[in-house]
């Protein structure tokens, strides 16, 4: 296995693990039906950081990071939408 192949494998594997973790958290919130235990700063901060990392990734030209950060940003936005829906449902 070449160094380039190994680095791509590590990058994509790490992306899948991180995305699965974030999706599991959002699913858990939805299943439980409440979001009061999740700080609003979590998803807002994640969106800001992901947008910055996405911009950086585009400037650097790393396909793994461009795709990863775009998906992480999308999941962060979805997480914030779910948090807001659940907060409205619970009246908080």
N, C-alpha and C positions, 0 to 999 in steps of 0.2 A: 504494500500500500504506500503510495507516495505521500509526501508531506501535504500537498494540496488536497488530496483526497481525504486524508485524515482530518485536516482542518475543516473541510466542508462537512464531513460526517459529524464532527463534534458540534459545529455550528447549528446544523439542522436538528440534531438530536436535542440539543439544549433548547432550541426554539419550541419543539414539540412538548418537552417537559414543562416549560414555562407556560405555554398556552393551555395545556391540560390543567395545570394548577390554578390558573386564573379562572378558567371556565368552571372548574369544580367549585370554587368559592361563590361564583355568581349563581350556579345551580343550587347550591346549598341555601343561599339566601332566599331564592325563589321558592324552594321546597318548604322551608320553614315558614315563609310568609312574613318575615320581618327583617328590617334592615337597621334597626336602632343600635345594634352592636357594631356596625361598620361606620367608621369615621368618614364623613363627607370628604375629608382631605385625601383619603386613600385613592379614590378614582379620579378626583380632580388633579391631584399631584401626579398620578400615573399618566393622565392625559397630557399634561404639560411636559413631563419628562419624555414621554414617548414621541411627542411632536418634535421636541428638540433632538432626540436620538434619530428620528426619521430624517430630519433635515441634515444632520451630520452624516448619516449613512449615504444619503444621496450625494452629498458633496465628496465623500470618500469613494463612492462607487461600489460598495459592498452589497452584492445581491442578497446574501444571507441576511444581513442586517436591515436592508431595505424592506424585504418581505416580513421579517420578524417584527420590526418596529411598526410597520403598517398594521399587521394583525393585532399586535399588543394594543395599539391605539384604538382600533375598532372594538376590541374586547373591553377596554377601559370605558369607552363611551357607552357600550351596552351595559356594563356594570353600573354606571351612573344612572342610566335610564331605569334599570331594574330597581335600584335603591330609591329613586324618586317615586316610582309607581308604588312600591311597598310602603313608603312613608305616607303617601296620600291615603292608601287603603287603611292604614292603622291610625290615621289622623294625627301624625306627629310631624 
